[in-house]
Amino acid sequence: MVDLLLKNRLVYFSFLMVVAIGIVGCSTPAHVLKIEKEKDPTIYNFIAKPDLGRVYFTNGNIISFNIFNLHPVHRHSSDVSVNSSLIGSMNFNDVMVLDMLPGKYNILWKVRSTDLILKQTQPTSFEFSVAAGEVKVLKGDFDNGAGNLLGTLYNPPKTSVIESEKKFFEGKNFVSPQTCPSTICN
């Protein structure tokens, strides 16, 4: 009798593990184009070309309530769009460097994930202008929302972009956009 009860619990536990693994997705890593320091040292010195603006974009904070760490940096890979055009993808440890034509732009990022909750993330666009020779430093923050499957209906996760400091770039890889149109990047 005890053996049968243990077998039933083992089967039940195994079933729950399979269901949990099936529900929980994972981050989808991006294939990036790394920028070598020797190729263009101005990138690492935050210097823009005289006729272009330079934008640095990286991961920012988790901005929802977290009792263990007030503002931890999120570790989501992301797809970055400018003026509704997907310009590339990056991993959590990357900084995307954009040499952009002077002008006004909207930038947003989406989480790259197979997770059911993260697929419901609502991106928020950030409008900014960049002038020739100007350097902009931006980061993408993440709000977990309700953080569970049912709570996503009334409070889904959200992404946002804000201007930032260079401290978020320490120890990260510098990468280029993969598909930025010539009307945006040069």
C-alpha positions in Angstrom: 0.0 0.0 0.0 2.8 2.4 0.9 4.6 1.6 -2.4 1.5 2.4 -4.4 1.0 5.7 -2.6 4.7 6.7 -3.2 4.4 5.7 -6.9 1.2 7.8 -7.2 3.0 10.8 -5.6 6.0 10.3 -7.9 3.7 10.2 -11.0 1.8 13.3 -9.8 5.0 15.2 -9.0 6.4 14.3 -12.4 3.3 15.4 -14.1 3.4 18.8 -12.3 7.0 19.3 -13.3 6.3 18.6 -17.0 3.3 21.1 -16.9 5.4 23.7 -15.1 8.3 23.4 -17.6 5.8 23.6 -20.5 4.2 26.8 -19.1 7.4 28.6 -18.2 9.2 29.9 -21.3 12.7 31.2 -21.6 14.5 34.2 -23.0 15.4 33.9 -26.7 19.0 35.0 -27.1 19.8 37.3 -30.0 22.5 36.9 -32.6 24.5 40.1 -32.3 27.1 42.0 -34.3 29.8 42.8 -31.8 31.9 46.0 -32.2 35.6 45.5 -31.6 37.4 48.4 -29.8 40.1 48.4 -32.3 37.7 48.9 -35.2 36.2 52.2 -33.8 37.6 53.4 -30.4 35.3 56.5 -30.5 32.4 54.1 -29.6 34.0 53.3 -26.2 34.8 56.9 -25.6 31.2 58.1 -26.2 32.2 60.4 -29.1 29.8 61.0 -32.0 30.8 61.6 -35.6 30.4 65.3 -36.5 27.6 64.8 -39.0 25.7 62.1 -37.1 24.2 61.6 -33.6 25.2 58.6 -31.6 22.7 56.7 -29.4 23.7 54.1 -26.8 20.9 51.8 -25.7 21.1 49.1 -23.0 19.0 47.3 -20.4 17.8 49.2 -17.4 16.1 48.5 -14.1 13.2 46.4 -13.0 10.9 49.2 -11.9 8.2 47.3 -10.2 8.2 46.6 -6.4 10.9 44.2 -5.3 11.6 43.7 -1.6 15.0 42.2 -2.1 16.6 44.8 -4.3 15.0 48.1 -5.0 16.3 48.6 -8.5 17.9 45.5 -10.0 18.9 45.5 -13.7 16.7 43.2 -15.7 18.2 40.4 -17.8 15.8 40.2 -20.7 17.0 40.0 -24.3 15.2 42.5 -26.5 14.1 43.5 -30.0 14.7 47.2 -30.5 12.5 49.3 -32.9 13.0 52.9 -34.1 10.1 54.7 -35.8 8.2 51.4 -36.0 11.1 49.6 -37.8 12.9 46.7 -36.1 16.5 47.7 -36.2 18.0 44.8 -34.3 18.1 42.6 -31.3 20.4 42.5 -28.3 21.1 40.4 -25.2 20.9 41.6 -21.6 24.7 42.1 -21.5 24.9 44.2 -24.7 24.8 47.9 -25.5 23.4 48.8 -28.9 25.3 51.6 -30.6 23.4 53.6 -33.2 24.9 56.2 -35.5 21.8 58.1 -36.5 20.9 60.9 -38.9 20.0 64.1 -37.0 16.3 64.2 -36.3 13.3 63.2 -34.1 12.8 59.5 -33.4 10.6 57.1 -31.4 12.3 54.1 -29.8 10.8 51.1 -28.0 11.9 47.6 -27.1 10.1 44.3 -26.7 11.1 41.3 -24.6 12.5 38.3 -26.6 10.9 35.3 -24.8 8.7 32.3 -25.2 7.2 32.8 -21.7 3.4 33.2 -21.8 3.4 36.1 -19.4 6.3 38.0 -21.1 4.6 37.7 -24.5 1.9 39.9 -23.1 4.4 42.7 -22.4 3.2 46.1 -23.6 6.0 48.3 -24.9 6.0 52.1 -24.4 7.6 54.3 -27.0 10.0 57.1 -26.1 10.4 60.2 -28.3 13.8 61.9 -28.5 15.8 64.1 -30.8 19.4 63.7 -31.7 21.6 66.4 -33.3 24.8 66.1 -35.3 27.7 65.4 -33.0 25.4 64.7 -30.0 25.5 61.6 -27.8 22.4 60.2 -26.2 22.4 57.5 -23.5 19.2 55.5 -23.2 18.1 52.5 -21.2 15.2 50.2 -21.4 13.4 49.6 -18.0 11.1 46.7 -17.3 7.9 46.6 -15.1 6.8 43.1 -14.2 3.2 44.1 -13.8 1.2 41.6 -11.7 3.8 39.0 -12.5 1.5 36.0 -12.8 -0.7 34.5 -15.5 -4.1 35.8 -14.1 -2.8 39.1 -13.0 -1.5 39.8 -16.6 -5.1 40.4 -17.6 -5.4 43.6 -15.5 -1.7 44.6 -15.1 0.5 43.2 -17.9 4.3 43.7 -17.9 5.5 46.9 -19.6 8.7 48.2 -21.1 9.8 51.8 -21.2 12.8 53.8 -22.3 14.4 56.7 -20.5 17.6 58.8 -20.7 20.3 57.3 -18.5 23.9 57.5 -17.2 26.9 55.6 -18.5 27.1 53.4 -15.4 24.8 50.8 -17.0 27.4 50.1 -19.7 30.2 48.9 -17.5 31.3 45.4 -18.4 28.9 45.0 -21.4 29.5 44.2 -25.0 29.0 46.9 -27.6 26.9 45.8 -30.6 25.6 47.2 -33.9 22.0 47.1 -35.1 21.4 44.3 -37.6 18.8 45.8 -39.9 18.7 49.6 -39.4 17.3 51.4 -42.5 19.5 54.1 -44.2 16.8 56.7 -43.4 17.6 56.2 -39.7 21.2 54.8 -39.3 24.3 55.4 -41.2 
